[in-house]
């Protein structure tokens, strides 16, 4: 895999880590352990049995907890740190065509920022869905959670079978997250002005 494909794979895995912190790490560790994926030697710990068991347990807990409204907001709060960290580790571990120091630097910047963007878009979407919980009785949050599971699992599979398609999906995910963040900011500003009795000044006309 040349460096371009490695960059695509690393950024894609990081994007999917923005939805699920542990599952992409588990997949990468299992594939690397069985020789189906190559990772940076500095991250060989991901292939050890204790780490894989721990990642498996964390994956199950995240999968189950994300289906409960109160728990999923806690996971999103904690995920503000953990998911970018997971994205940074995934990206750094996947960049095997660079020296270890460069891999960690580029992986941390690329993977951390990508995962953080997707995570933030996910978090604001869940917050909006929770506000409407009295209408959908929590089913909306569960549907969103299963959708995220499918994207994260399917995306991780694509990375190692069709990396270009995985990258396209990851780019779409990042762009969608950015749109959701902008929408949330604008909506929040309007609500703030409404609650405080302030009016948004009209746009200047020429």
C-alpha positions as CSV (number, residue, x, y, z in Angstrom):
1,X,0.0,0.0,0.0
2,X,1.6,3.3,-1.1
3,X,1.6,6.4,1.1
4,X,-1.5,7.9,-0.6
5,X,-3.6,4.8,0.1
6,X,-2.2,4.8,3.6
7,X,-3.3,8.4,4.2
8,X,-6.7,7.6,2.8
9,X,-7.0,4.5,5.0
10,X,-5.8,6.3,8.1
11,X,-8.2,9.3,7.7
12,X,-11.1,6.9,6.9
13,X,-10.5,4.8,10.1
14,X,-10.2,8.0,12.1
15,X,-13.6,9.3,10.7
16,X,-15.3,6.0,11.7
17,X,-13.7,6.3,15.1
18,X,-15.6,9.5,15.5
19,X,-18.7,7.4,15.7
20,X,-17.3,4.4,17.7
21,X,-14.1,4.8,19.6
22,X,-13.2,1.2,20.1
23,X,-14.6,-0.9,17.2
24,X,-12.2,0.4,14.5
25,X,-9.3,-0.2,16.9
26,X,-10.5,-3.7,17.5
27,X,-10.8,-4.4,13.8
28,X,-7.3,-3.1,13.1
29,X,-5.8,-5.1,15.9
30,X,-7.5,-8.3,14.8
31,X,-6.5,-7.9,11.2
32,X,-2.9,-7.0,12.0
33,X,-2.7,-10.0,14.4
34,X,-3.8,-12.3,11.6
35,X,-1.5,-10.7,9.0
36,X,-4.3,-9.1,6.9
37,X,-3.2,-5.6,7.8
38,X,0.2,-4.0,8.4
39,X,0.7,-1.5,11.2
40,X,3.5,0.7,12.5
41,X,5.8,-1.5,14.7
42,X,5.3,1.0,17.5
43,X,1.7,0.0,17.7
44,X,2.1,-3.8,17.8
45,X,0.5,-3.7,21.3
46,X,-2.8,-3.5,19.5
47,X,-2.4,-7.1,18.4
48,X,-1.8,-8.5,21.9
49,X,-4.4,-10.7,23.5
50,X,-5.1,-8.5,26.6
51,X,-5.5,-5.4,24.5
52,X,-7.8,-7.1,22.0
53,X,-9.9,-8.5,24.9
54,X,-10.1,-5.0,26.5
55,X,-11.1,-3.5,23.1
56,X,-13.7,-6.2,22.7
57,X,-15.3,-5.5,26.1
58,X,-15.2,-1.7,25.5
59,X,-16.8,-2.2,22.0
60,X,-19.7,-4.2,23.5
61,X,-20.2,-1.7,26.3
62,X,-20.2,1.3,23.9
63,X,-22.6,-0.6,21.6
64,X,-25.1,-1.2,24.4
65,X,-24.7,2.1,26.2
66,X,-25.2,4.1,23.1
67,X,-28.8,2.8,22.8
68,X,-29.8,4.5,26.1
69,X,-30.3,8.3,26.0
70,X,-28.8,9.1,29.3
71,X,-25.8,6.9,28.7
72,X,-25.2,8.0,25.2
73,X,-24.8,11.6,26.2
74,X,-22.3,10.5,28.8
75,X,-20.4,8.5,26.2
76,X,-20.4,11.6,23.9
77,X,-19.0,13.7,26.7
78,X,-16.2,11.2,27.4
79,X,-15.8,10.6,23.7
80,X,-14.8,14.3,23.1
81,X,-11.4,13.1,24.4
82,X,-11.4,9.4,23.6
83,X,-12.6,9.4,20.0
84,X,-10.0,11.9,18.8
85,X,-7.4,9.9,20.7
86,X,-8.6,6.7,19.0
87,X,-8.5,8.4,15.6
88,X,-5.0,9.6,16.3
89,X,-3.9,6.1,17.2
90,X,-5.6,4.5,14.2
91,X,-4.1,7.0,11.8
92,X,-0.6,6.7,13.3
93,X,-0.7,2.9,13.3
94,X,-1.8,2.7,9.7
95,X,1.0,5.0,8.3
96,X,3.7,2.4,7.9
97,X,5.3,4.0,4.9
98,X,6.8,6.8,7.1
99,X,9.3,6.9,9.9
100,X,7.7,6.4,13.3
101,X,8.0,10.0,14.5
102,X,6.5,11.4,11.3
103,X,3.7,8.8,11.4
104,X,2.8,9.8,14.9
105,X,2.8,13.5,14.1
106,X,0.8,13.3,10.9
107,X,-1.5,10.6,12.3
108,X,-2.2,12.6,15.4
109,X,-3.0,15.8,13.5
110,X,-5.0,14.0,10.7
111,X,-6.7,11.3,12.8
112,X,-7.4,13.4,15.8
113,X,-9.0,16.3,13.9
114,X,-11.0,14.0,11.6
115,X,-12.4,11.9,14.5
116,X,-13.1,15.1,16.5
117,X,-15.1,16.6,13.7
118,X,-17.2,13.5,13.1
119,X,-17.7,13.0,16.9
120,X,-18.9,16.6,17.3
121,X,-21.4,16.2,14.4
122,X,-22.7,13.0,16.0
123,X,-23.0,14.6,19.5
124,X,-25.0,17.6,18.3
125,X,-27.3,15.3,16.3
126,X,-27.9,13.2,19.3
127,X,-28.6,16.2,21.4
128,X,-31.2,17.4,18.9
129,X,-32.8,13.9,18.8
130,X,-33.0,13.8,22.6
131,X,-34.9,17.1,22.7
132,X,-37.5,15.4,20.5
133,X,-37.6,12.2,22.7
134,X,-41.1,13.0,24.0
135,X,-42.3,12.6,20.4
136,X,-40.4,9.5,19.4
137,X,-40.0,8.0,22.9
138,X,-36.3,7.3,22.4
139,X,-36.7,5.3,19.2
140,X,-35.0,8.1,17.2
141,X,-31.9,7.9,19.3
142,X,-31.8,4.1,18.9
143,X,-32.3,4.4,15.2
144,X,-29.4,6.9,15.0
145,X,-27.2,4.6,17.1
146,X,-27.8,1.6,14.8
147,X,-27.1,3.7,11.8
148,X,-23.8,4.8,13.4
149,X,-23.0,1.1,14.1
150,X,-23.6,0.2,10.5
151,X,-21.5,3.1,9.1
152,X,-18.6,2.4,11.5
153,X,-18.6,-1.4,10.9
154,X,-19.2,-1.1,7.2
155,X,-16.7,1.7,6.8
156,X,-14.0,-0.3,8.7
157,X,-14.6,-3.3,6.4
158,X,-14.4,-1.0,3.3
159,X,-11.0,0.4,4.5
160,X,-9.4,-3.0,4.0
161,X,-11.3,-4.1,0.9
162,X,-12.1,-1.0,-1.0
163,X,-10.1,1.9,0.5
164,X,-11.1,4.4,-2.1
165,X,-14.8,3.9,-1.4
166,X,-14.1,4.0,2.3
167,X,-12.3,7.3,1.8
168,X,-15.3,8.7,-0.1
169,X,-17.6,7.7,2.7
170,X,-15.3,9.2,5.3
171,X,-15.2,12.5,3.4
172,X,-19.0,12.6,3.1
173,X,-19.1,11.9,6.9
174,X,-16.8,14.8,7.7
175,X,-18.7,17.2,5.4
176,X,-22.0,16.1,6.9
177,X,-20.6,16.6,10.4
178,X,-19.5,20.1,9.5
179,X,-22.9,21.0,8.2
180,X,-24.6,19.6,11.3
181,X,-22.2,21.6,13.5
182,X,-22.9,24.8,11.6
183,X,-26.7,24.2,11.8
184,X,-26.5,23.5,15.5
185,X,-24.6,26.7,16.1
186,X,-27.0,28.8,14.1
187,X,-30.0,27.2,15.8
188,X,-28.5,27.6,19.2
189,X,-27.8,31.3,18.5
190,X,-31.4,31.9,17.5
191,X,-32.7,30.1,20.6
192,X,-30.4,32.2,22.8
193,X,-31.6,35.4,21.2
194,X,-35.2,34.3,21.7
195,X,-34.7,33.4,25.3
196,X,-32.9,36.6,26.2
197,X,-35.3,38.8,24.2
198,X,-32.6,39.9,21.9
199,X,-33.2,40.3,18.2
200,X,-30.7,39.3,15.5
201,X,-29.8,42.5,13.7
202,X,-31.0,42.6,10.1
203,X,-28.5,42.1,7.4
204,X,-27.1,45.3,6.0
205,X,-28.5,46.2,2.6
206,X,-26.6,48.0,0.0
